[in-house]
């Protein structure tokens, strides 16, 4: 079984989860250029790849990246916290799903559903995005993080 390569597209992430290094306000903000990302993604290495972050969908040029990604042949996923409204990106995600041989879908983080510092708006966006992904038949999986600092049972409804 291959281990996936992870490429951090950006350190930008507005969720500010307490357990995540990208939630640290002292973290320098960096965005890799689309050219550098595609150079890495199109490398001859056939190991599976994950576009990650920060929050990949907060990359300043995410639309351009999604358009360029159609040429990626190696298996890849996009790991996201799923709190960014994906409505305006669905056309790009649908195109990847149906025309990119390497695209395996999205890996959706679930931290927002149990985190103590999450606002209701982000949770609602997460839920709405699931509906969009189902409607457009974009493949996705759920990623669960387990940490005692993540869970506080008093916050569960």
ABEGO torsion letter per residue (X at the ends): XBBBBBBBABABBAAGBAABAAABAABBBBBBBAAAAAAAAABABABBBBBBOEBAAABAAAAAAAAAAAABABBBBBBBAGABBAAAAAAAAAAAAAABAABAEBBBBAAAAABAABBAAAAAAAAAAAAAAAAAGBBBBBBBBBBAAABBAAABX
